[in-house]
Amino acid sequence: MNRFTKFLICLVSLVGMIQSGWLLGIVIPIDHVSRVLLPSVQTQTTWIWVLGIVISLIVTLVGIVGIAIAIFAPRKADRLRFNSPNGKLSISKPAVEKILRNAIMEQGNVNDVTVKLKLRTKNRVATVHVTAVDKLNHDLVKLGEDIQTIVIDQVHRLMDVDVKKVKVKVKPFDSASKRQKAGRPRVV
């Protein structure tokens, strides 16, 4: 989660918590709050008080959870930055995804490869999700393990980042929606 998103979540949560206090001040006569909200409509009906308290508690809890998420959510990145005495290096996530996709297609005998990479900047950890279609109709389990080793090796070689998890989903060629085998010429 980037800083702007965290700021927006905190802002919305604070507004919600202030709105919760305002709602209580309108429904229930509270000494300090009701003086500020003097022209408000207050009632002595108990079910309205209970409803106002329940709504106010729900909005306050949502605000507190929003602030907690904004504070404690790990920061995700679309690029990794490395600092050295010679200068700075920035590697973008789409570039790494493309390199991984090409490496999997070359070494893995698969088609229709999609790679989604999630980077965490704090502890420099990557999570990779790969989906592919087997083009040789071989053992899918072994192919999935081969793809996992390819991804781990390539990410470590490219960015010197630990890979926390690699999720691979390999479909057999017969169940694929795009039924093209690589390497077969098309005769028209």
C-alpha positions as CSV (number, residue, x, y, z in Angstrom):
1,M,0.0,0.0,0.0
2,N,1.6,3.3,-1.0
3,R,1.7,6.5,1.1
4,F,-1.1,8.3,-0.7
5,T,-3.5,5.4,-0.2
6,K,-2.6,5.2,3.5
7,F,-3.2,8.9,3.8
8,L,-6.6,8.7,2.2
9,I,-7.7,5.8,4.4
10,C,-6.6,7.7,7.5
11,L,-8.5,10.8,6.3
12,V,-11.7,8.9,5.6
13,S,-11.4,7.1,8.9
14,L,-11.0,10.3,10.9
15,V,-13.9,11.9,9.1
16,G,-16.0,8.8,9.9
17,M,-15.0,9.0,13.6
18,I,-15.9,12.7,13.7
19,Q,-19.2,12.0,12.0
20,S,-19.9,9.3,14.6
21,G,-19.5,11.8,17.5
22,W,-21.6,14.3,15.6
23,L,-24.4,11.7,15.2
24,L,-24.3,10.9,18.9
25,G,-24.4,14.6,19.7
26,I,-27.5,15.1,17.6
27,V,-29.5,12.0,18.9
28,I,-28.5,12.0,22.6
29,P,-28.2,15.2,24.7
30,I,-24.5,15.2,25.8
31,D,-23.3,18.2,27.8
32,H,-20.2,19.4,25.8
33,V,-21.3,18.2,22.4
34,S,-24.9,19.3,22.6
35,R,-23.9,22.9,23.3
36,V,-22.1,23.0,20.0
37,L,-25.0,21.3,18.2
38,L,-27.6,23.5,19.9
39,P,-30.1,23.8,16.9
40,S,-30.1,20.0,16.5
41,V,-33.0,17.7,16.9
42,Q,-32.8,15.6,20.0
43,T,-35.3,13.1,21.2
44,Q,-36.2,11.2,24.4
45,T,-37.3,8.1,22.5
46,T,-35.1,5.1,23.6
47,W,-35.1,3.1,20.4
48,I,-33.7,6.1,18.5
49,W,-31.0,6.5,21.2
50,V,-30.1,2.8,20.9
51,L,-30.1,3.0,17.1
52,G,-27.9,6.1,17.2
53,I,-25.4,4.5,19.6
54,V,-25.2,1.3,17.4
55,I,-24.7,3.2,14.2
56,S,-22.1,5.4,15.9
57,L,-20.2,2.4,17.3
58,I,-20.2,0.7,13.9
59,V,-18.8,3.9,12.2
60,T,-16.2,4.4,15.0
61,L,-15.1,0.8,14.7
62,V,-14.8,1.0,10.9
63,G,-12.7,4.2,11.4
64,I,-10.4,2.6,13.9
65,V,-9.9,-0.5,11.7
66,G,-9.2,1.8,8.7
67,I,-6.5,3.7,10.6
68,A,-5.0,0.4,11.9
69,I,-4.9,-0.9,8.3
70,A,-3.3,2.3,7.1
71,I,-0.7,2.2,9.8
72,F,0.2,-1.5,9.9
73,A,-0.3,-2.6,6.2
74,P,3.0,-3.5,4.6
75,R,4.2,-1.2,1.9
76,K,4.0,-2.7,-1.6
77,A,6.0,-1.3,-4.5
78,D,5.9,-1.2,-8.3
79,R,9.7,-1.0,-8.4
80,L,12.7,-1.8,-6.2
81,R,15.4,0.7,-5.6
82,F,19.0,-0.2,-4.8
83,N,21.6,2.3,-3.5
84,S,25.3,1.8,-3.9
85,P,28.4,4.0,-3.8
86,N,28.3,4.3,-7.6
87,G,24.7,5.5,-7.8
88,K,21.1,4.3,-7.6
89,L,19.4,1.5,-9.5
90,S,15.6,1.1,-10.0
91,I,14.1,-2.1,-11.4
92,S,10.4,-1.9,-12.3
93,K,7.9,-4.6,-11.6
94,P,6.6,-4.9,-15.2
95,A,10.1,-5.4,-16.5
96,V,10.7,-8.3,-14.1
97,E,7.4,-9.8,-14.9
98,K,8.2,-9.7,-18.7
99,I,11.6,-11.3,-18.1
100,L,10.1,-14.0,-15.9
101,R,7.4,-14.7,-18.5
102,N,10.0,-15.0,-21.3
103,A,12.2,-17.3,-19.2
104,I,9.3,-19.6,-18.3
105,M,8.2,-19.8,-21.9
106,E,11.7,-20.7,-23.1
107,Q,12.6,-23.2,-20.5
108,G,9.2,-24.6,-19.4
109,N,7.5,-25.7,-22.7
110,V,4.3,-23.8,-21.9
111,N,2.1,-21.2,-23.7
112,D,-0.1,-18.4,-22.4
113,V,2.0,-17.5,-19.5
114,T,0.9,-14.7,-17.1
115,V,3.1,-13.6,-14.2
116,K,2.0,-11.4,-11.4
117,L,4.7,-10.2,-9.0
118,K,4.2,-8.6,-5.6
119,L,7.1,-6.8,-4.1
120,R,7.4,-5.7,-0.4
121,T,9.9,-2.9,0.1
122,K,10.5,-3.2,3.8
123,N,12.0,-6.7,3.9
124,R,12.6,-7.1,0.2
125,V,10.4,-10.1,-0.4
126,A,8.6,-11.1,-3.5
127,T,5.5,-13.2,-4.1
128,V,4.9,-14.6,-7.6
129,H,1.7,-16.0,-9.2
130,V,2.1,-17.8,-12.5
131,T,-0.5,-19.3,-14.7
132,A,0.5,-21.3,-17.8
133,V,-0.8,-23.8,-20.4
134,D,1.2,-27.0,-21.0
135,K,1.9,-27.5,-24.7
136,L,3.5,-30.9,-24.6
137,N,0.9,-32.7,-22.4
138,H,3.5,-34.0,-19.9
139,D,3.4,-34.4,-16.2
140,L,1.8,-31.1,-14.8
141,V,3.2,-31.5,-11.3
142,K,6.8,-31.8,-12.5
143,L,6.2,-28.9,-14.9
144,G,4.9,-26.8,-12.0
145,E,7.9,-27.6,-9.9
146,D,10.2,-26.7,-12.8
147,I,8.4,-23.4,-13.2
148,Q,8.8,-22.7,-9.5
149,T,12.6,-23.3,-9.7
150,I,12.9,-21.1,-12.8
151,V,11.0,-18.2,-11.0
152,I,13.1,-18.5,-7.8
153,D,16.4,-18.6,-9.8
154,Q,15.5,-15.7,-12.1
155,V,14.2,-13.4,-9.3
156,H,17.2,-14.1,-7.2
157,R,19.5,-13.5,-10.2
158,L,17.8,-10.3,-11.3
159,M,17.0,-8.5,-8.1
160,D,18.8,-10.4,-5.3
161,V,15.5,-10.6,-3.5
162,D,14.1,-13.6,-1.5
163,V,11.0,-15.2,-2.9
164,K,8.5,-15.8,-0.2
165,K,6.0,-17.8,-2.2
166,V,5.5,-19.0,-5.8
167,K,2.0,-20.1,-6.8
168,V,1.8,-21.9,-10.1
169,K,-1.3,-22.9,-11.9
170,V,-0.7,-25.1,-14.9
171,K,-3.6,-26.1,-17.2
172,P,-3.4,-29.0,-19.6
173,F,-3.4,-28.2,-23.3
174,D,-6.8,-30.0,-23.8
175,S,-8.6,-27.7,-21.4
176,A,-7.1,-24.4,-22.6
177,S,-9.4,-21.9,-24.2
178,K,-6.7,-20.8,-26.8
179,R,-5.8,-24.0,-28.5
180,Q,-2.6,-23.2,-30.2
181,K,0.5,-25.2,-30.0
182,A,3.8,-23.4,-30.5
183,G,6.0,-24.5,-33.2
184,R,3.3,-25.8,-35.6
185,P,3.1,-23.9,-38.8
186,R,-0.3,-22.8,-39.9
187,V,-1.2,-23.7,-43.5
188,V,-3.7,-21.5,-45.2
